[in-house]
Amino acid sequence: MRSTVIKRSIVIAGHKTSVSLEDAFWKALKEIAIGRGATLSTLVTSIDVDRQQGNLSSCLRLYVLDSYRNQIAEAMRARGASPSATAARPAKSA
């Protein structure tokens, strides 16, 4: 599977900036935003506000990873399985 890097302009906390992410990550962020009843801009702003270090693109990728890992852990708990400690642990930005 090949995903090209796409640079997009987005408004974060009222200012316009550009972010480069693979298309698969843009799609995942949109899905997460829709699932939370938020706009893409609102979701990215909340991720940016919580960012401790690293660049925004990396933080967005890690956020998507954490979201999907948490979904898997929740699905496993719902089935009565015990998710591994690493599945529920949040990723740290570089």
Secondary structure, DSSP 8 states (H G I E B T S, - for coil): ----EEEEEEEETTEEEEEEEEHHHHHHHHHHHHHTT--HHHHHHHHHHH--SS-HHHHHHHHHHHHHHHHHHHHHHHTT----HHHHS-----
